[in-house]
């Protein structure tokens, strides 16, 4: 994957794909990123939350049940990461840096272009059934007054609307149907880990990048035993054996 943003300008899935390929983030982590999580100067991104879709508000639930409706109102939320080990800061390279830099500038221009009709997002603090804090992501047009803190999401469309994981999953189904490719966002995570190991990366570092609490998960689930790994193992063994016989 390259960072040619010009050829993919306006595609809301380009940045999520770049993030997944170059960092190995889970889909719920990638789509939860805000610009506050991105340090372009030091070329790092910080994972400190994930995004989930769920029904919101006990009062809404009661009203819906009273009216006898089956559907439930739902929204996107920021919640804590999957595990404690999922909280991490990940360095990234030139390709993702260029893509994110261009995307941030494009979003600033789009906000000026759409003016008061640009979609922004604010956070409404709520609690889940276990009394843990969570924050509902509320989309609003700029012309609507609001008294809640604003969050600037990285994965948005041209008009500022959140590009959700549901949207990406729909795109994955289209890819699978049209191109006959069994692709989903998790494929990027597998690819990222495997390429790192094939390239000689330290497994503990790969574990940290992926946010695994147990290195066994990294080795058994995400690192595939590829032909290239097998060839490297032979080369390493032969170099070692040659030194011993000299």
Backbone as CSV, one residue per row, in Angstrom:
resi,resn,N_x,N_y,N_z,CA_x,CA_y,CA_z,C_x,C_y,C_z
1,UNK,0.839,-1.195,0.000,0.000,0.000,0.000,0.874,1.245,0.000
2,UNK,0.500,2.228,-0.780,1.256,3.468,-0.838,0.492,4.597,-0.221
3,UNK,1.107,5.754,-0.185,0.476,6.909,0.429,0.085,7.928,-0.626
4,UNK,-0.320,7.473,-1.809,-0.723,8.373,-2.871,-2.131,8.864,-2.617
5,UNK,-2.266,9.874,-1.807,-3.576,10.374,-1.409,-4.304,11.032,-2.560
6,UNK,-3.582,11.516,-3.563,-4.227,12.208,-4.672,-5.167,11.274,-5.426
7,UNK,-4.728,10.034,-5.659,-5.538,9.102,-6.433,-6.713,8.566,-5.624
8,UNK,-6.682,8.698,-4.320,-7.750,8.177,-3.479,-8.477,9.296,-2.732
9,UNK,-8.337,10.510,-3.212,-8.965,11.659,-2.566,-10.479,11.475,-2.499
10,UNK,-11.039,11.712,-1.334,-12.481,11.599,-1.167,-12.951,10.222,-0.770
11,UNK,-12.067,9.224,-0.790,-12.454,7.879,-0.384,-12.372,7.768,1.132
12,UNK,-13.504,7.581,1.823,-13.491,7.564,3.291,-12.822,6.339,3.901
13,UNK,-12.508,5.338,3.066,-11.907,4.118,3.593,-10.389,4.099,3.457
14,UNK,-9.835,5.074,2.763,-8.392,5.082,2.533,-7.605,5.200,3.839
15,UNK,-7.940,6.182,4.655,-7.210,6.384,5.915,-7.373,5.196,6.861
16,UNK,-8.591,4.668,7.072,-8.701,3.462,7.911,-7.864,2.296,7.406
17,UNK,-7.801,2.125,6.072,-6.989,1.048,5.505,-5.505,1.278,5.766
18,UNK,-5.060,2.510,5.591,-3.666,2.841,5.845,-3.303,2.593,7.310
19,UNK,-4.180,3.004,8.213,-3.928,2.822,9.644,-3.840,1.335,9.987
20,UNK,-4.781,0.549,9.472,-4.783,-0.882,9.758,-3.549,-1.576,9.223
21,UNK,-3.154,-1.237,7.992,-2.014,-1.893,7.357,-0.695,-1.535,8.025
22,UNK,-0.543,-0.268,8.398,0.750,0.189,8.921,0.872,0.148,10.450
23,UNK,-0.210,-0.156,11.150,-0.121,-0.221,12.622,-0.671,-1.509,13.212
24,UNK,-1.523,-2.235,12.477,-2.097,-3.463,13.012,-3.182,-3.247,14.047
25,UNK,-3.778,-2.066,14.083,-4.840,-1.795,15.060,-6.074,-2.654,14.795
26,UNK,-6.798,-2.943,15.857,-8.110,-3.555,15.720,-9.041,-2.536,15.069
27,UNK,-10.094,-3.017,14.429,-11.017,-2.113,13.754,-11.671,-1.149,14.739
28,UNK,-11.984,-1.631,15.941,-12.629,-0.778,16.945,-11.681,0.295,17.470
29,UNK,-10.366,0.036,17.396,-9.363,1.007,17.829,-9.101,2.042,16.745
30,UNK,-8.991,1.573,15.507,-8.681,2.477,14.395,-9.775,3.515,14.208
31,UNK,-11.024,3.082,14.272,-12.132,3.999,14.037,-12.443,4.861,15.260
32,UNK,-11.765,4.595,16.371,-11.927,5.426,17.566,-10.874,6.528,17.643
33,UNK,-9.923,6.526,16.742,-8.847,7.518,16.808,-9.372,8.935,16.581
34,UNK,-8.855,9.854,17.374,-9.109,11.273,17.174,-7.771,11.942,16.871
35,UNK,-7.841,13.179,16.407,-6.590,13.869,16.076,-5.752,14.159,17.310
36,UNK,-6.366,14.151,18.471,-5.596,14.296,19.718,-4.724,13.072,19.971
37,UNK,-5.079,11.944,19.356,-4.308,10.708,19.535,-3.129,10.620,18.568
38,UNK,-3.081,11.508,17.593,-2.055,11.463,16.556,-0.988,12.526,16.821
39,UNK,0.245,12.108,16.975,1.369,13.021,17.139,2.188,12.977,15.848
40,UNK,1.882,13.906,14.941,2.570,13.906,13.656,4.042,14.275,13.794
41,UNK,4.339,15.126,14.743,5.730,15.557,14.917,6.628,14.394,15.291
42,UNK,6.148,13.565,16.236,6.943,12.421,16.685,6.568,11.116,15.979
43,UNK,5.572,11.207,15.097,5.120,10.062,14.310,4.705,8.877,15.187
44,UNK,3.787,9.159,16.081,3.218,8.114,16.936,1.712,8.307,17.011
45,UNK,1.011,7.230,17.294,-0.414,7.327,17.606,-0.674,6.556,18.888
46,UNK,-1.619,7.040,19.664,-1.915,6.455,20.966,-3.297,5.817,20.960
47,UNK,-3.344,4.572,21.406,-4.609,3.851,21.553,-5.021,3.916,23.013
48,UNK,-6.142,4.571,23.289,-6.621,4.688,24.666,-8.121,4.465,24.783
49,UNK,-8.752,3.997,23.705,-10.196,3.762,23.703,-10.551,2.925,22.483
50,UNK,-11.779,2.453,22.446,-12.306,1.786,21.269,-13.712,2.311,21.020
51,UNK,-14.224,2.065,19.836,-15.572,2.502,19.500,-16.471,1.283,19.384
52,UNK,-17.662,1.380,19.959,-18.643,0.300,19.880,-20.014,0.892,19.582
53,UNK,-20.883,0.069,19.024,-22.260,0.489,18.764,-23.180,-0.217,19.743
54,UNK,-24.036,0.556,20.382,-24.934,-0.059,21.347,-26.162,0.814,21.549
55,UNK,-27.203,0.207,22.150,-28.390,0.968,22.491,-28.039,1.973,23.571
56,UNK,-28.706,3.114,23.586,-28.339,4.113,24.572,-29.541,4.593,25.367
57,UNK,-29.256,4.863,26.650,-30.217,5.520,27.528,-31.324,4.617,28.040
58,UNK,-31.352,4.404,29.347,-32.420,3.596,29.942,-33.784,4.219,29.697
59,UNK,-33.841,5.558,29.680,-35.111,6.233,29.477,-35.649,5.967,28.072
60,UNK,-34.743,5.866,27.093,-35.157,5.558,25.724,-35.675,4.135,25.653
61,UNK,-34.993,3.226,26.335,-35.387,1.826,26.339,-36.797,1.662,26.901
62,UNK,-37.115,2.369,27.959,-38.432,2.279,28.578,-39.515,2.794,27.643
63,UNK,-39.234,3.907,26.963,-40.212,4.482,26.045,-40.488,3.542,24.890
64,UNK,-39.430,2.963,24.338,-39.580,2.052,23.212,-40.378,0.827,23.609
65,UNK,-40.057,0.258,24.776,-40.760,-0.928,25.245,-42.228,-0.623,25.502
66,UNK,-42.517,0.568,26.003,-43.889,0.971,26.319,-44.717,1.068,25.050
67,UNK,-44.088,1.524,23.965,-44.789,1.676,22.691,-44.871,0.365,21.925
68,UNK,-44.235,-0.665,22.450,-44.291,-1.965,21.818,-43.470,-2.087,20.562
69,UNK,-42.471,-1.238,20.399,-41.620,-1.300,19.213,-40.471,-2.274,19.444
70,UNK,-40.061,-2.938,18.375,-38.973,-3.895,18.484,-37.609,-3.227,18.310
71,UNK,-37.583,-2.177,17.480,-36.289,-1.560,17.219,-35.824,-0.741,18.418
72,UNK,-34.530,-0.615,18.559,-33.941,0.170,19.631,-33.078,1.264,19.027
73,UNK,-33.093,2.423,19.640,-32.219,3.490,19.189,-30.789,3.138,19.596
74,UNK,-29.869,3.368,18.693,-28.481,3.022,18.983,-27.570,4.150,18.539
75,UNK,-26.353,4.110,19.048,-25.376,5.123,18.697,-23.986,4.544,18.907
76,UNK,-22.982,5.336,18.482,-21.590,4.938,18.659,-21.043,5.519,19.949
77,UNK,-20.228,4.716,20.627,-19.678,5.106,21.918,-18.168,4.907,21.950
78,UNK,-17.504,5.751,22.719,-16.129,5.506,23.135,-16.180,4.751,24.454
79,UNK,-15.468,3.628,24.526,-15.338,2.887,25.778,-13.863,2.543,25.975
80,UNK,-13.563,1.943,27.105,-12.179,1.543,27.390,-11.705,0.503,26.382
81,UNK,-10.396,0.425,26.132,-9.861,-0.582,25.205,-10.187,-1.998,25.652
82,UNK,-9.962,-2.945,24.752,-10.320,-4.347,24.993,-9.671,-4.898,26.247
83,UNK,-8.373,-4.635,26.442,-7.639,-5.101,27.614,-6.728,-3.974,28.091
84,UNK,-6.149,-4.146,29.256,-5.201,-3.152,29.775,-4.003,-3.024,28.840
85,UNK,-3.576,-4.151,28.275,-2.450,-4.125,27.354,-2.753,-3.421,26.044
86,UNK,-4.042,-3.187,25.789,-4.428,-2.503,24.557,-4.111,-1.013,24.604
87,UNK,-3.906,-0.466,25.804,-3.463,0.923,25.927,-1.993,0.987,25.513
88,UNK,-1.698,1.697,24.433,-0.331,1.693,23.935,-0.087,2.872,23.002
89,UNK,1.176,3.174,22.793,1.582,4.187,21.826,2.422,3.505,20.755
90,UNK,2.064,3.719,19.496,2.673,3.006,18.382,3.386,3.984,17.450
91,UNK,4.669,3.781,17.217,5.367,4.604,16.230,4.997,4.169,14.815
92,UNK,5.007,5.117,13.872,4.723,4.766,12.487,5.710,5.482,11.568
93,UNK,5.753,5.045,10.329,6.753,5.531,9.380,6.249,6.581,8.414
94,UNK,7.032,6.766,7.360,6.813,7.857,6.411,5.493,7.746,5.653
95,UNK,5.147,6.542,5.211,3.940,6.374,4.400,2.687,6.812,5.142
96,UNK,2.542,6.338,6.373,1.363,6.710,7.150,1.427,8.175,7.570
97,UNK,2.620,8.654,7.842,2.790,10.073,8.183,2.272,10.971,7.057
98,UNK,2.672,10.680,5.842,2.249,11.494,4.699,0.732,11.419,4.516
99,UNK,0.169,10.223,4.685,-1.276,10.049,4.513,-2.060,10.818,5.570
100,UNK,-1.623,10.719,6.821,-2.326,11.408,7.911,-2.177,12.926,7.801
101,UNK,-0.998,13.367,7.420,-0.758,14.800,7.258,-1.681,15.378,6.185
102,UNK,-1.782,14.675,5.060,-2.649,15.117,3.969,-4.118,15.074,4.379
103,UNK,-4.498,14.042,5.124,-5.885,13.902,5.558,-6.283,15.012,6.522
104,UNK,-5.411,15.356,7.445,-5.715,16.419,8.395,-5.930,17.747,7.671
105,UNK,-5.079,18.038,6.706,-5.219,19.260,5.916,-6.512,19.234,5.106
106,UNK,-6.837,18.085,4.509,-8.063,17.955,3.716,-9.302,18.188,4.579
107,UNK,-9.288,17.663,5.807,-10.426,17.859,6.696,-10.592,19.327,7.079
108,UNK,-9.500,20.015,7.288,-9.568,21.442,7.595,-10.175,22.217,6.436
109,UNK,-9.785,21.864,5.208,-10.336,22.524,4.023,-11.809,22.191,3.838
110,UNK,-12.182,20.932,4.087,-13.577,20.529,3.952,-14.470,21.236,4.966
111,UNK,-13.951,21.448,6.158,-14.728,22.149,7.180,-15.026,23.583,6.733
112,UNK,-14.060,24.220,6.113,-14.276,25.570,5.571,-15.257,25.527,4.402
113,UNK,-15.136,24.495,3.575,-15.996,24.352,2.388,-17.464,24.182,2.779
114,UNK,-17.747,23.322,3.757,-19.123,23.041,4.149,-19.669,24.050,5.155
115,UNK,-18.777,24.789,5.782,-19.202,25.833,6.702,-20.067,25.316,7.836
116,UNK,-21.192,25.968,8.054,-22.058,25.614,9.185,-22.758,24.277,8.988
117,UNK,-22.673,23.713,7.785,-23.309,22.415,7.525,-22.325,21.250,7.644
118,UNK,-21.102,21.542,8.040,-20.120,20.488,8.283,-20.522,19.721,9.541
119,UNK,-20.373,18.394,9.511,-20.737,17.569,10.663,-19.599,17.517,11.668
120,UNK,-19.910,17.871,12.890,-18.951,17.731,13.977,-19.493,16.691,14.952
121,UNK,-18.677,16.324,15.939,-19.102,15.313,16.909,-18.782,15.790,18.325
122,UNK,-19.753,15.631,19.202,-19.563,15.982,20.605,-19.750,14.728,21.451
123,UNK,-19.266,14.785,22.685,-19.302,13.619,23.566,-20.252,13.833,24.735
124,UNK,-21.148,12.885,24.926,-22.083,12.913,26.047,-21.730,11.781,27.000
125,UNK,-21.334,12.116,28.208,-20.923,11.098,29.172,-22.122,10.325,29.697
126,UNK,-22.006,8.994,29.683,-23.032,8.104,30.217,-22.329,6.974,30.975
127,UNK,-23.099,6.055,31.511,-22.522,4.890,32.196,-23.177,3.635,31.653
128,UNK,-22.411,2.538,31.617,-22.986,1.282,31.153,-23.613,0.532,32.311
129,UNK,-24.055,-0.700,32.047,-24.747,-1.489,33.061,-23.850,-1.857,34.244
130,UNK,-22.513,-1.770,34.056,-21.585,-2.040,35.148,-21.108,-0.749,35.818
131,UNK,-21.765,0.341,35.461,-21.458,1.669,36.017,-20.100,2.196,35.566
132,UNK,-19.611,1.689,34.454,-18.379,2.209,33.887,-18.692,3.387,32.977
133,UNK,-17.816,4.373,32.959,-18.023,5.531,32.108,-17.896,5.154,30.631
134,UNK,-18.762,5.744,29.827,-18.647,5.636,28.378,-19.146,6.955,27.798
135,UNK,-18.763,7.236,26.565,-19.086,8.532,25.978,-19.784,8.339,24.639
136,UNK,-21.020,8.797,24.581,-21.770,8.707,23.334,-21.271,9.748,22.352
137,UNK,-21.015,9.324,21.119,-20.543,10.213,20.053,-21.765,10.772,19.343
138,UNK,-22.020,12.050,19.531,-23.226,12.679,19.000,-22.874,13.551,17.793
139,UNK,-23.380,13.218,16.589,-23.105,14.043,15.407,-24.034,15.254,15.356
140,UNK,-23.467,16.398,15.015,-24.233,17.633,14.897,-23.684,18.446,13.732
141,UNK,-24.528,19.244,13.128,-24.020,20.216,12.180,-23.491,21.411,12.953
142,UNK,-22.500,22.084,12.411,-21.842,23.182,13.116,-22.805,24.303,13.481
143,UNK,-23.882,24.433,12.700,-24.830,25.511,12.958,-25.686,25.266,14.194
144,UNK,-25.656,24.031,14.718,-26.443,23.694,15.914,-25.623,24.021,17.159
145,UNK,-26.229,24.754,18.078,-25.522,25.078,19.316,-25.327,23.841,20.178
146,UNK,-24.252,23.803,20.913,-23.978,22.655,21.772,-23.118,23.096,22.949
147,UNK,-23.282,22.396,24.065,-22.510,22.714,25.257,-21.679,21.554,25.728
148,UNK,-21.463,20.591,24.829,-20.693,19.396,25.160,-19.320,19.466,24.505
149,UNK,-18.330,18.770,25.066,-16.979,18.804,24.485,-16.951,18.179,23.095
150,UNK,-16.232,18.806,22.181,-16.131,18.308,20.820,-14.957,17.346,20.687
151,UNK,-15.123,16.338,19.858,-14.036,15.420,19.548,-13.837,15.411,18.038
152,UNK,-12.584,15.387,17.611,-12.278,15.429,16.177,-11.815,14.052,15.723
153,UNK,-12.729,13.328,15.106,-12.458,11.970,14.655,-11.561,11.970,13.421
154,UNK,-10.706,10.977,13.338,-9.804,10.855,12.194,-10.535,10.264,10.993
155,UNK,-11.375,9.270,11.234,-12.059,8.563,10.149,-13.422,9.197,9.858
156,UNK,-13.423,10.152,8.958,-14.663,10.836,8.587,-14.743,10.987,7.076
157,UNK,-15.973,11.240,6.594,-16.206,11.498,5.179,-15.928,12.966,4.872
158,UNK,-16.100,13.350,3.620,-15.802,14.723,3.206,-16.605,15.753,3.990
159,UNK,-17.869,15.431,4.304,-18.721,16.378,5.029,-18.567,16.298,6.541
160,UNK,-17.584,15.492,7.000,-17.315,15.386,8.420,-18.023,14.247,9.116
161,UNK,-18.928,13.570,8.408,-19.684,12.485,9.029,-18.777,11.303,9.345
162,UNK,-18.994,10.709,10.517,-18.187,9.586,10.983,-18.253,8.419,10.010
163,UNK,-17.097,7.903,9.628,-17.012,6.675,8.849,-16.944,5.527,9.850
164,UNK,-18.040,4.838,10.040,-18.143,3.842,11.107,-17.614,2.482,10.675
165,UNK,-17.455,1.613,11.658,-17.048,0.236,11.362,-18.124,-0.475,10.556
166,UNK,-19.395,-0.107,10.744,-20.473,-0.695,9.949,-20.276,-0.371,8.470
167,UNK,-19.899,0.876,8.183,-19.665,1.284,6.795,-18.540,0.471,6.184
168,UNK,-17.483,0.261,6.950,-16.347,-0.493,6.429,-16.716,-1.958,6.211
169,UNK,-17.486,-2.527,7.127,-17.894,-3.923,6.968,-18.754,-4.092,5.722
170,UNK,-19.563,-3.086,5.418,-20.366,-3.124,4.195,-19.446,-3.114,2.973
171,UNK,-18.422,-2.250,3.013,-17.463,-2.185,1.915,-16.735,-3.523,1.754
172,UNK,-16.415,-4.174,2.859,-15.745,-5.475,2.811,-16.616,-6.518,2.122
173,UNK,-17.920,-6.457,2.382,-18.842,-7.402,1.738,-18.898,-7.158,0.231
174,UNK,-18.843,-5.887,-0.163,-18.839,-5.555,-1.585,-17.566,-6.097,-2.250
175,UNK,-16.424,-5.895,-1.579,-15.151,-6.407,-2.095,-15.221,-7.924,-2.263
176,UNK,-15.759,-8.579,-1.251,-15.867,-10.040,-1.291,-16.777,-10.490,-2.432
177,UNK,-17.887,-9.776,-2.629,-18.855,-10.166,-3.653,-18.343,-9.860,-5.059
178,UNK,-17.777,-8.654,-5.251,-17.366,-8.221,-6.582,-16.026,-8.810,-7.006
179,UNK,-15.065,-8.857,-6.090,-13.717,-9.304,-6.430,-13.411,-10.729,-5.985
180,UNK,-14.366,-11.322,-5.267,-14.185,-12.695,-4.774,-12.956,-12.807,-3.867
181,UNK,-12.724,-11.761,-3.072,-11.606,-11.752,-2.137,-12.162,-11.810,-0.718
182,UNK,-11.716,-12.781,0.052,-12.167,-12.901,1.438,-11.451,-11.901,2.325
183,UNK,-11.888,-10.647,2.274,-11.191,-9.573,2.978,-12.062,-8.980,4.064
184,UNK,-11.441,-8.715,5.227,-12.067,-7.888,6.251,-10.957,-7.105,6.955
185,UNK,-11.332,-6.213,7.867,-10.331,-5.336,8.474,-9.297,-6.128,9.263
186,UNK,-9.725,-7.224,9.840,-8.807,-8.032,10.645,-7.687,-8.614,9.787
187,UNK,-7.931,-8.739,8.483,-6.892,-9.230,7.577,-5.667,-8.324,7.620
188,UNK,-5.894,-7.024,7.784,-4.786,-6.071,7.856,-3.934,-6.321,9.093
189,UNK,-4.590,-6.665,10.182,-3.889,-6.948,11.446,-3.017,-8.189,11.305
190,UNK,-3.569,-9.222,10.695,-2.792,-10.443,10.446,-1.593,-10.141,9.549
191,UNK,-1.853,-9.408,8.482,-0.790,-9.083,7.524,0.315,-8.268,8.184
192,UNK,-0.079,-7.286,8.981,0.895,-6.430,9.654,1.833,-7.255,10.535
193,UNK,1.241,-8.117,11.347,2.044,-8.938,12.257,2.960,-9.892,11.500
194,UNK,2.420,-10.546,10.483,3.199,-11.521,9.729,4.369,-10.865,9.002
195,UNK,4.109,-9.702,8.388,5.175,-9.007,7.672,6.282,-8.555,8.617
196,UNK,5.920,-8.131,9.815,6.929,-7.723,10.786,7.824,-8.896,11.170
197,UNK,7.204,-10.035,11.463,7.977,-11.210,11.860,8.846,-11.691,10.704
198,UNK,8.281,-11.705,9.486,9.065,-12.112,8.321,10.259,-11.189,8.102
199,UNK,10.084,-9.920,8.455,11.154,-8.948,8.273,12.171,-8.953,9.389
200,UNK,11.943,-9.796,10.398,12.915,-9.920,11.476,12.631,-9.090,12.700
201,UNK,11.412,-8.567,12.825,11.067,-7.760,13.997,11.058,-8.610,15.267
202,UNK,11.378,-7.978,16.385,11.345,-8.649,17.681,9.897,-8.983,18.043
203,UNK,9.662,-10.246,18.430,8.299,-10.693,18.697,7.669,-9.914,19.849
204,UNK,8.461,-9.563,20.848,7.935,-8.791,21.973,7.456,-7.422,21.507
205,UNK,8.160,-6.829,20.549,7.737,-5.548,20.015,6.451,-5.690,19.209
206,UNK,6.337,-6.783,18.467,5.100,-7.041,17.723,3.943,-7.200,18.693
207,UNK,4.185,-7.913,19.782,3.166,-8.083,20.816,2.703,-6.727,21.334
208,UNK,3.643,-5.824,21.596,3.311,-4.501,22.112,2.525,-3.693,21.089
209,UNK,2.908,-3.761,19.827,2.196,-3.022,18.773,0.756,-3.492,18.643
210,UNK,0.557,-4.799,18.758,-0.790,-5.345,18.616,-1.628,-5.192,19.879
211,UNK,-0.978,-4.891,21.007,-1.720,-4.706,22.252,-2.143,-5.999,22.910
212,UNK,-1.323,-7.043,22.755,-1.621,-8.336,23.379,-1.032,-8.404,24.779
213,UNK,-1.815,-8.900,25.715,-1.313,-9.086,27.073,-0.439,-10.327,27.168
214,UNK,-0.696,-11.306,26.296,0.020,-12.587,26.319,0.708,-12.790,24.975
215,UNK,1.997,-13.019,24.998,2.757,-13.210,23.752,2.311,-14.463,23.006
216,UNK,1.708,-15.425,23.717,1.211,-16.634,23.067,0.160,-16.304,22.025
217,UNK,-0.670,-15.308,22.325,-1.701,-14.875,21.372,-1.053,-14.362,20.095
218,UNK,0.013,-13.607,20.251,0.722,-13.065,19.092,1.271,-14.179,18.221
219,UNK,1.905,-15.156,18.849,2.566,-16.227,18.110,1.583,-17.206,17.489
220,UNK,0.559,-17.596,18.236,-0.334,-18.656,17.780,-1.460,-18.150,16.877
221,UNK,-1.876,-16.920,17.086,-3.054,-16.433,16.369,-2.728,-15.523,15.205
222,UNK,-1.732,-14.655,15.363,-1.514,-13.603,14.377,-0.275,-13.787,13.513
223,UNK,0.647,-14.605,13.945,1.869,-14.796,13.166,1.769,-16.113,12.420
224,UNK,1.626,-16.046,11.109,1.467,-17.231,10.280,2.829,-17.839,9.954
225,UNK,2.869,-19.135,9.865,4.110,-19.839,9.522,4.241,-19.851,8.005
226,UNK,4.862,-18.832,7.454,4.943,-18.675,6.003,6.176,-19.353,5.434
227,UNK,6.170,-19.516,4.088,7.324,-20.097,3.404,8.567,-19.238,3.618
228,UNK,8.382,-17.932,3.613,9.514,-17.032,3.787,10.158,-17.243,5.155
229,UNK,9.294,-17.449,6.196,9.840,-17.704,7.532,10.663,-18.987,7.528
230,UNK,10.151,-19.989,6.809,10.876,-21.251,6.751,12.229,-21.091,6.082
231,UNK,12.276,-20.333,4.989,13.534,-20.082,4.298,14.511,-19.322,5.185
232,UNK,13.991,-18.343,5.936,14.845,-17.575,6.833,15.426,-18.461,7.920
233,UNK,14.603,-19.384,8.423,15.076,-20.294,9.476,16.237,-21.141,8.968
234,UNK,16.118,-21.629,7.728,17.188,-22.425,7.138,18.463,-21.594,6.997
235,UNK,18.327,-20.369,6.506,19.481,-19.491,6.314,20.170,-19.188,7.640
236,UNK,19.362,-18.890,8.674,19.919,-18.590,9.993,20.684,-19.797,10.539
237,UNK,20.075,-20.993,10.405,20.704,-22.202,10.920,22.018,-22.479,10.187
238,UNK,21.996,-22.314,8.854,23.198,-22.615,8.083,24.327,-21.636,8.399
239,UNK,23.991,-20.364,8.598,25.021,-19.383,8.959,25.631,-19.733,10.307
240,UNK,24.794,-20.138,11.237,25.266,-20.515,12.567,26.137,-21.773,12.484
241,UNK,25.678,-22.755,11.689,26.417,-24.014,11.556,27.777,-23.777,10.899
242,UNK,27.817,-22.892,9.892,29.069,-22.589,9.222,30.104,-22.008,10.182
243,UNK,29.650,-21.148,11.093,30.562,-20.551,12.080,31.108,-21.616,13.024
244,UNK,30.280,-22.590,13.349,30.694,-23.636,14.271,31.712,-24.583,13.652
245,UNK,31.606,-24.781,12.324,32.499,-25.741,11.659,33.793,-25.109,11.174
246,UNK,33.867,-23.787,11.203,35.090,-23.107,10.729,36.206,-23.202,11.760
